[in-house]
Amino acid sequence: MGGPMSVNDDLPWIPKTLELIRKADASGIPVIGHCLGGQLMARAFGSTVSKNAVKEIGWGQVEATGDAAQLATEWLGGTERFEAFHWHGETFTIPPGAARILQSAHCANEAFVRGPHLGMQCHVEMTDTMIRSWCQHWAAENVPPSASVQTPEQMQAGMEARIAAMRGVADQLYARWIEGLRKA
């Protein structure tokens, strides 16, 4: 899922994780990743991870991309735009052989698909408990509120309705990803 570390950090588990992702791919086993997980997937598939233009923290609109409309429809159903949760300062480039299916105003690459694999920069898996917990670490981000950074109060406002709406899209994404597991 996510984490405060970078895929670019010299941590002993990162090369092992990248190799595990590559082995799953070679075996036809679908992989899914949220935020750091999506970045690990992108790196494992030959892409780069670098600093995003801005930190993206809190709720924000993501939208299906036109460059992979067929895949976006397949993975998102009829959803073209929805509010997702974000908490990142880095992002990935789209790996060779993959297609970008989501983008946002503050991050061009919010999600990609590569065969049965789904790599996301945004978080569609969030719960109210997770958001409250992450908000406890907001001050450590050391960034002022802006168009791409919300305060804990802004993130928690209307949270239940936002999560419920996002859950519908998450269910669609996960259902499509699970189809790949049935074929593996």
NUKOLVO-880324 format. One record per atom (N, C-alpha, C): x, y, z; residue in one letter. Coordinates in pm, whole numbers, padded with zeros to 5 digits, always signed. Each point is the difference from the previous one (the first is absolute). Example, Ala and Ser with C-alpha at 12.3 -4.5 7.8 and 13.67 -1.06 7.14 Angstrom:
+01319-00569+00780A
-00089+00119+00000A
+00090+00120+00000A
-00035+00105-00072S
+00082+00119+00006S
-00077+00109+00073S
This chain:
+00084-00118+00000M
-00084+00118+00000M
+00088+00124+00000M
+00011+00067+00109G
+00079+00123+00002G
+00107-00006+00106G
+00074+00107+00012G
+00103+00009+00102G
+00077+00128-00016G
+00069+00042+00104P
+00074+00126-00005P
+00131-00010-00078P
+00044-00121-00030M
+00127-00016-00070M
-00019+00020-00150M
+00113+00005-00070S
+00000+00014-00145S
+00051-00131-00062S
-00051-00030-00116V
+00051-00113-00077V
+00149+00021-00029V
+00044+00126-00001N
+00139+00034-00029N
+00090-00012+00122N
-00055-00026+00118D
+00081-00015+00121D
+00079-00131-00007D
+00115+00000+00064D
+00085-00119+00005D
-00043-00086+00118D
-00110-00071-00019L
-00055-00088+00103L
+00012-00145-00047L
+00038-00092+00088P
+00027-00137-00043P
-00120-00074-00058P
-00121+00039+00036W
-00118-00072-00048W
-00047+00046-00138W
+00045+00116-00045I
-00049+00052-00128I
+00043-00089-00117I
+00128-00036-00017P
+00035-00088-00112P
-00074-00135+00005P
-00019-00053+00118K
-00073-00127+00015K
-00145+00015-00044K
-00061+00113+00035T
-00139+00025-00038T
-00011+00018-00151T
+00094+00072-00059L
-00001+00019-00145L
+00012-00135-00072L
+00087-00087+00051E
+00016-00133-00060E
-00127-00083+00015E
-00066+00010+00115L
-00125-00072+00022L
-00108+00045-00100L
-00007+00130-00024I
-00096+00053-00097I
+00031-00054-00139I
+00129-00001-00037R
+00040-00051-00131R
-00032-00150-00014R
+00022-00076+00106K
-00031-00144-00003K
-00150-00022-00014K
-00080+00078+00070A
-00145-00011-00012A
-00042+00030-00144A
+00057+00104-00057D
-00031+00035-00139D
+00037-00114-00094D
+00119-00054+00016A
+00046-00109-00087A
-00088-00124+00014A
-00059-00018+00117S
-00087-00115+00025S
-00147+00028-00033S
-00029+00121-00046G
-00138+00035-00034G
-00088+00027+00121G
+00061+00030+00113I
-00075+00028+00122I
-00023+00151+00010I
-00125+00045+00004P
-00029+00143+00007P
+00054+00064+00129P
+00052+00121-00015V
+00053+00078+00111V
-00081+00129+00008V
-00025+00045+00122I
-00069+00127+00021I
+00083+00083+00098I
+00005+00129-00020G
+00075+00086+00089G
-00066+00135+00017G
+00000+00049+00124H
-00052+00132+00033H
+00118+00087+00043H
+00017+00114-00060C
+00100+00100+00037C
+00141-00060-00007C
+00063-00027+00113L
+00133-00060-00001L
-00004-00132-00077L
-00107-00077+00014G
-00014-00125-00073G
-00003+00022-00150G
-00072+00103-00044G
-00002+00035-00142G
+00136+00045-00047G
+00072+00073+00084Q
+00134+00045-00035Q
+00096-00119-00011Q
-00013-00096+00092L
+00083-00121-00006L
-00029-00076-00130L
-00128-00012-00035M
-00036-00068-00124M
+00060+00072-00120M
-00015+00132-00003A
+00053+00078-00112A
+00151-00023-00014A
+00070+00005+00110R
+00146-00022-00002R
+00032-00142-00046R
-00071-00098+00052A
+00024-00140-00039A
-00022-00021-00149A
-00092+00075-00058F
-00032-00016-00142F
+00082+00094-00090F
+00104+00065+00056G
+00092+00078-00082G
-00023+00149-00004G
-00080+00051+00090S
-00034+00141+00003S
+00083+00073+00107S
-00019+00130+00010T
+00071+00078+00101T
-00098+00058+00101T
+00052+00029+00118V
-00076+00065+00106V
+00080+00123+00040V
-00067+00114+00004S
+00067+00124+00035S
-00097+00093+00072S
+00053+00112+00044K
-00080+00099+00072K
-00111+00053-00091K
-00121+00005+00055N
-00112+00061-00071N
+00015+00152+00008N
-00062+00072-00089A
+00011+00147+00000A
-00045+00059+00134A
-00101-00060+00062V
-00051+00044+00130V
-00037-00122+00082V
-00006+00016+00130K
-00056-00106+00082K
-00150+00001-00022K
-00057-00116+00002E
-00144-00015-00016E
-00049-00072+00125E
-00072+00074+00086I
-00044-00056+00129I
-00145+00038+00021I
-00084-00102+00013G
-00142+00022+00024G
-00084-00047-00117G
-00124+00046-00003W
-00095-00039-00103W
+00022+00081-00126W
-00010-00064-00114G
+00012+00070-00127G
-00059-00082-00112G
-00047+00068-00100Q
-00060-00064-00117Q
+00106-00070-00084Q
-00031-00120-00044V
+00078-00069-00102V
-00096-00027-00115V
+00056-00010-00120E
-00086-00024-00114E
+00063-00100-00095E
-00087-00071-00070A
+00046-00096-00101A
+00071+00076-00110A
+00102-00063-00054T
+00077+00064-00106T
-00057-00039-00135T
+00013+00090-00095G
-00047-00027-00134G
+00095-00088-00079G
+00128-00004+00041D
+00098-00075-00077D
-00016-00152+00013D
-00077-00045+00096A
-00027-00144+00017A
-00148-00018+00033A
-00085+00062-00077A
-00144+00002+00030A
-00059-00140+00015A
+00037-00091-00087Q
-00053-00136+00006Q
+00039-00068+00132Q
+00128+00011+00037L
+00046-00060+00126L
-00063+00070+00120L
-00009+00132-00006A
-00061+00074+00111A
-00143-00045+00021A
-00074-00017-00108T
-00139-00047+00010T
-00004-00141+00057T
+00090-00085-00046E
+00005-00138+00047E
+00028-00007+00151E
+00090+00083+00049W
+00039-00003+00141W
-00090+00085+00089W
-00056+00108-00054L
-00079+00093+00081L
-00150-00011-00023L
-00041-00085-00093G
-00142-00006-00033G
-00040+00131-00065G
-00109+00057+00041G
-00046+00125-00057G
+00053+00124+00069G
+00085-00017+00099T
+00051+00113+00076T
+00108+00073-00078T
-00020+00128-00021E
+00100+00080-00070E
+00077+00092+00094E
-00059+00030+00115R
+00062+00092+00095R
-00051-00035+00139R
+00090+00002+00099F
-00041-00023+00137F
+00101+00062+00095F
-00041+00013+00123E
+00088+00056+00103E
+00075-00115+00067E
+00133+00009-00003A
+00087-00101+00062A
+00079+00066+00111A
+00062-00081+00083F
+00085+00051+00106F
+00145-00006-00046F
+00077+00099+00041H
+00141+00011-00041H
+00087+00028+00122H
+00123-00052-00005W
+00101+00036+00101W
+00136-00039-00057W
+00053+00085-00087H
+00129-00031-00062H
+00073+00126-00041H
+00131-00015-00011G
+00086+00107-00050G
+00078-00044-00122G
-00008-00129-00031E
+00068-00056-00117E
-00104-00062-00092E
+00043-00031-00121T
-00088-00067-00094T
+00083-00083-00097T
-00068-00082-00077F
+00067-00087-00097F
-00026+00048-00142F
+00088-00043-00089T
-00030+00012-00143T
-00068-00131-00040T
-00068+00003-00112I
-00073-00119-00045I
+00101-00100-00057I
-00003-00124+00051P
+00097-00100-00048P
-00023-00041-00145P
+00104-00049-00066P
-00017-00053-00135P
-00107-00110-00001P
-00086+00003-00100G
-00104-00100-00012G
-00122+00025+00087G
+00000+00109+00076A
-00113+00035+00086A
-00077+00117-00061A
-00120+00021+00052A
-00083+00112-00045A
-00051+00077+00121A
+00010+00130-00006R
-00051+00088+00106R
-00152+00004-00011R
-00069-00025+00114I
-00146+00006-00004I
-00057+00111+00089I
+00080+00055+00091L
-00048+00110+00085L
+00104+00111+00008L
-00050+00122+00012Q
+00085+00118+00019Q
-00072+00096+00093Q
+00075+00096+00054S
-00061+00105+00080S
+00062+00134-00038S
-00054+00107+00053A
+00053+00133-00030A
+00141+00018+00055A
+00036-00078+00103H
+00129+00018+00066H
+00097-00113-00024H
-00044-00105-00069C
+00086-00116-00025C
-00049-00067-00129C
+00084+00003-00101A
-00041-00052-00131A
-00026-00150+00002A
+00072-00073+00082N
-00009-00145-00002N
-00057-00053+00131N
-00132-00011+00005E
-00067-00048+00121E
-00023-00151-00001E
-00005-00062-00117A
-00016-00145-00007A
+00038-00050-00138A
+00056-00122-00002F
+00030-00066-00127F
-00042-00146+00008F
-00023-00057-00117V
-00023-00144-00010V
+00104-00055-00097V
+00042-00119+00031R
+00097-00072-00085R
-00044-00145+00004R
-00070-00042-00104G
-00058-00134+00002G
-00097-00011+00117G
+00020-00099+00088P
-00091-00017+00114P
+00036+00085+00121P
+00104+00082-00011H
+00053+00075+00113H
-00061+00140+00009H
-00020+00046+00124L
-00055+00134+00024L
+00090+00072+00100L
+00064+00108-00047G
+00085+00083+00086G
-00065+00136+00017G
-00018+00041+00126M
-00066+00127+00028M
+00090+00091+00083M
-00004+00128-00029Q
+00064+00101+00084Q
-00099+00042+00109Q
-00125+00011-00037C
-00104+00041+00094C
-00041-00118+00089C
-00071+00033+00105H
-00047-00100+00096H
-00152-00014-00011H
-00045-00117-00047V
-00144-00028-00004V
-00039-00097+00112V
+00097-00042+00079E
-00022-00100+00105E
-00026+00059+00138E
-00009+00131+00009M
-00004+00067+00129M
-00128-00029+00081M
+00019+00000+00131T
-00110-00008+00096T
+00005+00123+00088T
-00105+00024+00077D
+00002+00116+00090D
+00110-00013+00104D
+00024-00121+00048T
+00107-00023+00098T
+00136+00033-00060T
+00023-00041-00122M
+00128+00029-00065M
+00019+00151-00017M
-00103+00068-00045I
+00012+00145-00022I
+00028+00072+00131I
-00072-00035+00103R
+00025+00064+00131R
+00143-00026+00047R
+00045-00121-00018S
+00137-00036+00041S
+00104+00078-00080S
-00016+00006-00131W
+00095+00072-00083W
+00000+00148+00032W
-00117+00055+00033C
-00009+00143+00033C
+00085+00035+00123C
+00025-00097+00084Q
+00085+00025+00117Q
+00144+00032-00041Q
+00036-00034-00124H
+00136+00023-00049H
+00008+00117-00098H
-00109+00073-00012W
-00006+00109-00098W
+00108+00105+00024W
+00022+00039+00125A
+00099+00105+00030A
+00140-00040-00044A
+00031-00129+00003A
+00132-00048-00041A
+00026+00022-00149A
-00104+00017-00078E
+00016+00025-00144E
+00062+00138-00025E
-00019+00091+00095N
+00061+00132-00005N
-00031+00075-00131N
-00127-00004-00038V
-00046+00076-00116V
-00127+00075+00038V
-00013+00123-00047P
-00122+00075+00032P
-00118-00048-00084P
-00120+00024+00047P
-00118-00032-00082P
+00007+00075-00133P
-00049-00066-00104S
+00003+00058-00134S
-00106-00070-00084S
+00003+00024-00129A
-00095-00066-00090A
+00020-00152+00000A
+00122-00046+00032S
+00029-00143-00003S
+00021-00061+00139S
-00005+00083+00104V
+00021-00049+00137V
-00112+00050+00090V
-00073-00095+00059Q
-00109+00035+00092Q
+00046-00015+00145Q
-00067+00072+00087T
+00023-00015+00143T
-00073-00125+00050T
+00035-00050+00118P
-00073-00113+00055P
-00151+00027+00010P
-00036+00121+00034E
-00142+00033+00012E
-00070-00011-00136E
+00067+00047-00104Q
-00058-00010-00134Q
-00011-00146-00045Q
+00100-00080+00033M
-00002-00141-00039M
-00110-00077+00070M
-00032+00039+00124Q
-00098-00074+00078Q
-00143+00053-00018Q
-00014+00115-00064A
-00133+00056-00025A
-00074-00085-00103A
-00118-00046+00036G
-00080-00082-00092G
+00065-00132-00036G
+00088-00046+00085M
+00082-00117-00029M
-00082-00126-00030M
-00106-00023+00076E
-00078-00123-00019E
-00061-00006-00140E
-00058+00111-00045A
-00060+00004-00133A
+00106-00012-00109A
+00114+00064+00021R
+00108-00008-00098R
+00052-00142-00013R
+00018-00066+00114I
+00048-00138-00002I
-00101-00091-00068I
-00128+00019+00030A
-00104-00083-00061A
+00001+00016-00152A
+00013+00122-00048A
+00003+00024-00145A
+00124-00064-00062A
+00114+00016+00066M
+00124-00057-00052M
-00004-00153+00003M
-00067-00055+00099R
-00009-00146+00012R
-00065-00063-00122R
-00098+00068-00059G
-00063-00052-00121G
+00100-00016-00113G
+00087+00098-00017V
+00103-00009-00104V
+00103-00106+00038V
+00039-00003+00126A
+00097-00101+00046A
-00055-00140-00027A
-00126-00021+00029D
-00061-00131-00025D
+00011-00038-00147D
-00022+00096-00089Q
+00011-00026-00144Q
+00145-00035-00037Q
+00095+00079+00049L
+00142-00027-00029L
+00042-00137+00053L
-00037-00029+00124Y
+00041-00127+00060Y
-00068-00118-00069Y
-00126+00016-00039A
-00070-00109-00070A
+00070-00031-00132A
+00040+00104-00072R
+00070-00021-00127R
+00136-00065+00025R
+00072+00041+00104W
+00130-00058+00032W
-00016-00148+00037W
-00104-00032+00074I
-00025-00138+00043I
-00024-00090-00120I
-00058+00053-00108E
-00018-00080-00121E
+00134-00059-00045E
+00106+00077+00013G
+00133-00048-00037G
+00047-00113+00090G
-00039+00004+00127L
+00037-00108+00091L
-00066-00130-00040L
-00122+00008-00047R
-00073-00121-00042R
+00065-00066-00121R
+00068+00081-00080K
+00066-00053-00121K
+00141-00049+00030K
+00056+00044+00112A
+00140-00034+00032A
+00017-00146+00036A
